[in-house]
Amino acid sequence: MSLTEVRIGFGLTGSHCTVSKVIPEIERLVRAGAEVFPILSSTVADTDTRFGKAEDLEGELQRITGKKPWRTLVEVEPIGPQNLLDLMVVAPCTGTTLARLALGLSDSPVSLACKAHLRNNGPVVIGVSTNDGLGVSLIHLASLVNRKLFYFVPFGQDNPVGKPRSLVAKMDLLLPTVAAALQASQIQPVLIKYD
C-alpha cells in the first residue's frame, strides 16, 4: 500500500501505556511513503512515566519521521490556513481528547491540529485508548462516530473483566484505516474482539 506524498499529522495524547503500540505504526506509515508530522499533547510532551521519558519519545519520533514534533498551539495553527495535511491521526486518543474533539474545543496542540485540519474538510482518524470508553467518554465517542470526516481504527474491550469500561484500538489496523479514510470510507468492522 503506497502513501507516497500523503501528508499526515500524527497526534499522540496521554495514554502513555499505548504509545509503544503506536510507534511501529508511525514507522509503517513512513515506510509506505507518507510524510508524517508528529504532534504531541502537553501531557505527552512534558511527562515522564514508567513507560518512558518524554524526551526519549520526542527523539524517537524525530528519528522516525525526520521532523521535530510540534508541541504548541502556535506550531499547529498554520495547518488550516496553509492546508498542510491530507489526513490527521490521533492515536492514542484519550477520553479527554475525545471530549475536546466532540465539543469543538481547541485548547491543546492535538485538538487544535484536528480543528485546523477539519476546516479544510480533511479526514481525522481516531485510535481510541481510554479506561472510560464505555463510561463517561461513551457519549463523546458516539458523537464522533456519528460525524462526517471522523474515522475509527477498529477497537474493543482490552480487559473486560479487570477494566470493564476500557476501550483500545487495535493499532496494527491503523494503516488500513488511514487508507480507507483517504477514500472517505470507514474500515469494518469497527467493533472487534480485542486480543
Sequence and secondary structure as in RCSB ss.txt:
>XXXX:A:sequence
MSLTEVRIGFGLTGSHCTVSKVIPEIERLVRAGAEVFPILSSTVADTDTRFGKAEDLEGELQRITGKKPWRTLVE
VEPIGPQNLLDLMVVAPCTGTTLARLALGLSDSPVSLACKAHLRNNGPVVIGVSTNDGLGVSLIHLASLVNRKLF
YFVPFGQDNPVGKPRSLVAKMDLLLPTVAAALQASQIQPVLIKYD
>XXXX:A:secstr
   TT EEEEEE S GGGHHHHHHHHHHHHHTT EEEEEE HHHHH  BTTB HHHHHHHHHHHHSS  B SHHH
HGGGTTTT  SEEEEEEE HHHHHHHHHT   SHHHHHHHHHHTTT  EEEEEEETTTTTTTHHHHHHHHTSTTE
EE  EE S TTTSTT EEE GGGHHHHHHHHHTT   S SB    
